[in-house]
Amino acid sequence: MKATYLLACACLLMLSCSDDSNPTDTPEAIVASEYYPIESGATWTSVRTEGEERDTSSTVVSGPSSQMIGSKNEQVYTFTDTPSGKTGNHYFSDGGLYQVLLPYSEDFLVLPNGVEAGDTWTNVLEDENDYEFTCVSVSKNRTIMASDNTAASFEAVVEISFQKSDFGTATVYYAKGIGPVLTIVSQGTSTSEVKTIAHNGQEIVWE
């Protein structure tokens, strides 16, 4: 259950079917808060597709609140998903964007500041499993295609993949000024996709 929750949170509380352009231009040094602009009241609306199932959800941010994460006092933002009621927790530090697993008081690095294509990092959590992260690409003027053959273009995108050997893999596309715009999770023979269709009430056009 904990591993499932981990992948779901990384997918905005949730690649084989996707395709996208890969321009060679790279943006300036990555600042995590620019690629996941988290603030109180921020909202994202997403469509999740898994097989024939399709549902829409909204995520809203509250906080921050002061919380002890290990030995550190961090300003943590809470994400609440509607209609599922699931929650997730994130904070920014010098290293970049971290996700928090409560009540476990564990955190792990999701999106590092200054990340570059080819960078890798590992998070080891309480369950003693390694979560391997890779920055697949960092690009400007990126067009991303979803599995339903719709595409959207963004100013700049960081593509991050991560995996847990005995569970599955996920790939997240973070667009500058928006946050995660497409997430693909593969677990065994099952693949699900989360596509963001609005941020702070502003429509993201996929066509």
Secondary structure, DSSP 8 states (H G I E B T S, - for coil): -HHHHHHHHHTT---TT-EE---S---SS--HHHHS---TT-EEEEEEEETTEEEEEEEEEEEEEEEEETTEEEEEEEEEEETT--EEEEEEETTEEEEEETTTTEEEEEEETT--TT-EEEEE-TT--EEEEEEEEEEEEEEEE-TTS-EEEEEEEEEEEEEETTTEEEEEEEETTTEEEEEEEEETTEEEEEEEEEETTEE----
